[in-house]
Amino acid sequence: MEVDANGLTFECRTWGEGEPLLCLHGFPDDPTTFEALAAELDGYELVAPYMRGYGPTDAAPDGRYDAAALGADAAALAEQLDARYVVGHDWGAVAVYAALAGDHSFERAATMAVPPRFDALLFRHPKQVLRSWYVWLFQFPGVAERALTGREFLLVELLWGLWSPGWDWPDERLAAVKETFEAGDTADHALSYYRDMVNGSMTGLARRGLPDVEPDEPFETPTLVLAGERDGCIGPDLFERAGDCFERARVVEVSDAGHFMHCERPGVVAGELERWLG
């Protein structure tokens, strides 16, 4: 399924029938990340696009992979799909927050594994700076590309193992993600997400100092925020004040799950989504 939105053509994976549910994936991942969740959700058609620059989806013509661009994609995709609800994981969560901060307001939203205002929280949590070692690695051209793609994308397996300890991922999931990253310049584009993030954060620090943890105005869209109890990528401690960023929110720590909670415990995550969206 192809969707034209925000000047790009997005290739999408779909599952189920019913209310459109826009699902946005993260790194290192692709839309197949939502397949297990789709099997647990009734009454929704999950539409999961390959994010800009990933696989068959167009690369950014202006070279932008920053949060604002991702948020504009999310808003435009929702408009084309007539989707009132959105779910974002990892970079997909970043896209949701950016869309909520912009002109688009979903009726309800859900995010997983990344708290709102992560850029502000990062430097206030020294342990998180260490957890984000891969972000700093990705700033070095040449070295980063070799690290990500070398040894048949062994880094993908390393990150999955560190971020979701105990997750016995299916071989076909890993094969699908590796195939996505082998397509075109996906690996280069995926690294650009992190480079744009760091460049933006450093520019902001130089101009204004540390950003506030809470936004100037709380997000109006009611949002479900899910964190993994054993997340090795972004610690659960960064979600302690997540609810303060919204007029209405529910913050849930998913037990016995890491960064990829929707793959590890799809039934639990589906239950939370059904209660929130329903």
C-alpha positions in Angstrom: 0.0 0.0 0.0 1.4 3.4 -1.0 0.4 6.7 0.6 1.4 10.1 -0.8 1.9 12.6 2.1 4.1 15.6 2.8 5.7 15.4 -0.6 6.8 11.8 -0.1 5.5 8.4 -1.2 5.3 6.1 1.8 5.2 2.3 1.4 3.0 0.9 4.2 2.3 -2.5 5.7 -1.3 -3.1 6.8 -3.0 -5.6 9.1 -6.6 -6.0 10.2 -9.9 -4.2 9.5 -11.7 -1.4 11.1 -10.7 2.0 12.5 -7.4 3.3 10.9 -4.6 3.2 13.4 -1.4 4.9 12.2 1.7 3.1 13.5 5.2 4.6 13.3 8.3 2.5 13.8 11.7 3.3 15.2 15.4 2.2 15.0 16.8 -0.3 14.2 13.5 -1.5 12.9 10.8 -1.4 10.2 7.0 -1.7 10.0 7.1 -5.5 10.7 7.6 -4.5 14.3 3.8 -4.1 14.6 2.8 -7.5 13.3 2.7 -9.2 16.7 0.6 -6.3 18.1 -1.8 -6.4 15.2 -2.6 -10.0 15.9 -3.8 -9.0 19.4 -5.8 -5.9 18.4 -9.4 -6.2 17.1 -11.4 -3.5 15.4 -8.5 -1.6 13.9 -6.7 -1.5 10.6 -3.0 -0.9 11.5 -1.2 1.1 8.8 2.5 1.1 9.4 4.6 3.2 6.9 8.3 2.8 6.3 9.5 6.1 7.8 11.1 8.6 5.5 14.3 7.2 4.1 13.6 3.7 5.1 13.3 0.8 2.6 10.9 1.6 -0.3 9.7 4.9 1.1 11.2 8.1 -0.5 14.3 9.7 1.0 13.9 13.2 2.2 14.4 15.5 -0.8 15.7 18.3 1.4 17.8 15.9 3.5 15.8 16.6 6.6 15.4 13.8 9.2 14.8 16.0 12.2 11.8 15.7 14.6 9.8 18.5 13.0 10.0 16.8 9.6 8.9 13.5 11.2 6.0 15.2 12.9 4.9 16.8 9.6 5.0 13.3 8.0 2.8 11.9 10.8 0.3 14.7 10.5 0.1 14.4 6.7 -0.2 10.6 6.8 -3.0 10.8 9.3 -4.8 13.3 7.1 -4.5 11.0 4.0 -5.6 8.0 6.0 -8.3 9.8 7.9 -6.7 8.4 11.1 -7.8 9.8 14.4 -5.4 7.6 16.4 -1.6 7.2 16.2 0.9 4.9 17.9 4.6 5.6 17.8 7.6 3.5 19.0 11.1 4.9 19.5 11.6 7.4 16.6 7.9 7.0 15.9 7.2 8.3 19.4 9.4 11.3 18.6 7.3 11.9 15.5 4.1 11.8 17.5 5.4 14.3 20.0 6.4 16.6 17.2 3.0 16.3 15.5 1.3 17.1 18.8 3.4 20.2 19.2 2.5 21.3 15.7 -0.8 22.1 14.1 -2.1 18.5 14.1 -4.1 17.2 17.0 -5.0 13.5 17.0 -8.1 12.5 18.9 -5.9 10.1 21.0 -2.2 9.1 20.8 0.1 6.4 22.3 3.8 6.4 22.5 6.3 3.7 23.5 9.9 3.6 24.7 10.7 7.4 24.4 9.4 10.0 26.9 8.3 13.5 25.8 11.1 16.1 26.0 13.9 13.4 25.7 16.3 16.1 24.5 15.9 18.0 27.8 16.0 14.8 29.9 19.1 13.3 28.3 21.7 15.7 29.9 19.9 15.6 33.3 20.4 11.9 33.6 24.1 10.9 33.5 23.3 7.2 33.2 21.2 8.0 30.1 24.2 9.7 28.5 26.0 6.3 28.9 23.1 4.3 27.7 23.1 6.5 24.5 26.6 5.5 23.5 25.5 4.5 20.1 24.1 8.0 19.4 27.6 9.4 19.9 29.1 6.7 17.7 26.7 7.6 14.9 28.2 11.1 14.7 31.3 9.9 13.0 30.9 9.5 9.2 32.4 6.4 7.8 32.9 4.8 11.2 29.2 4.8 11.9 28.2 3.3 8.5 30.7 0.5 8.9 29.6 -0.2 12.5 25.9 -0.4 11.5 26.3 -2.5 8.3 29.3 -4.6 9.1 29.2 -8.3 9.8 25.7 -8.6 8.3 24.3 -5.9 10.6 25.5 -7.5 13.8 25.0 -4.2 15.6 21.2 -4.6 15.1 21.3 -7.8 17.1 23.6 -6.3 19.7 21.2 -3.3 20.2 18.1 -5.5 20.4 19.8 -7.7 23.0 20.9 -4.8 25.1 17.7 -2.9 24.8 15.3 -5.8 25.4 17.2 -8.4 27.5 15.4 -11.7 27.5 13.5 -11.1 24.2 13.8 -14.1 22.0 13.0 -12.4 18.7 11.8 -14.5 15.7 14.3 -15.0 13.0 12.0 -13.7 10.4 11.7 -10.3 12.2 15.5 -9.9 12.2 15.7 -11.0 8.6 13.0 -8.4 7.6 14.8 -5.6 9.3 18.2 -6.5 7.8 16.5 -6.6 4.4 15.1 -3.1 5.0 18.5 -1.7 5.9 20.1 -3.3 2.9 17.6 -1.5 0.6 19.1 1.6 -1.1 20.6 4.1 1.3 18.4 3.2 4.3 21.4 2.8 6.6 22.7 6.3 5.7 19.3 7.8 6.2 18.7 6.1 9.5 22.0 7.5 10.8 20.9 11.0 9.7 18.0 10.9 12.2 20.6 10.8 15.0 22.9 13.4 13.4 20.0 15.8 12.9 19.0 15.2 16.6 22.5 15.9 18.0 23.1 18.9 15.7 19.7 20.4 16.8 20.4 19.7 20.5 23.9 21.2 20.4 22.7 24.3 18.5 20.0 24.7 21.1 22.4 24.3 24.0 24.7 26.9 22.6 21.9 29.4 22.1 19.6 28.9 25.0 21.2 26.4 27.4 19.4 23.4 28.7 15.8 23.2 27.5 13.0 22.9 30.0 11.8 19.4 30.8 8.2 20.6 30.6 6.9 22.3 27.4 5.7 25.9 27.4 2.2 24.5 27.1 1.1 20.9 27.8 0.0 18.8 24.9 -3.8 18.8 24.5 -4.1 15.4 22.9 -4.8 12.6 25.5 -1.8 10.4 25.3 -0.9 6.9 26.6 2.9 6.7 27.4 4.3 3.2 27.7 7.8 2.4 29.2 9.5 -1.0 29.4 10.5 -2.0 32.9 13.8 -3.5 31.6 14.5 -1.0 28.8 18.3 -0.9 28.2 18.0 2.0 25.7 16.0 4.6 27.7 15.7 4.0 31.4 12.2 4.0 33.1 13.4 6.8 35.4 13.1 9.2 32.5 9.3 8.7 32.4 8.7 9.8 36.0 7.4 13.2 35.0 6.1 12.3 31.6 2.5 13.0 32.6 3.3 16.6 33.4 3.7 17.2 29.6 0.0 16.6 28.9 -3.3 17.9 29.9 -4.4 14.3 30.1 -2.2 11.3 30.0 -1.7 7.7 31.3 1.9 6.6 32.0 2.3 2.8 32.3 5.4 0.8 33.0 5.2 -2.6 31.2 6.6 -5.3 33.5 9.0 -8.0 32.2 9.6 -6.0 29.0 12.3 -3.9 27.5 12.5 -1.4 24.7 10.5 -3.5 22.2 7.6 -4.1 24.6 5.0 -4.4 21.8 6.9 -7.3 20.4 7.8 -8.9 23.8 4.3 -8.6 25.4 1.9 -7.8 22.6 -1.1 -8.9 24.5 -0.4 -6.5 27.4 0.3 -3.6 25.1 -2.8 -4.4 23.0 -4.9 -4.4 26.2 -3.6 -1.0 27.2 -4.2 0.4 23.7 -7.7 -1.0 23.5 -8.7 0.6 26.9 -7.1 3.9 25.9 -8.3 4.2 22.4 -11.7 2.7 23.1 
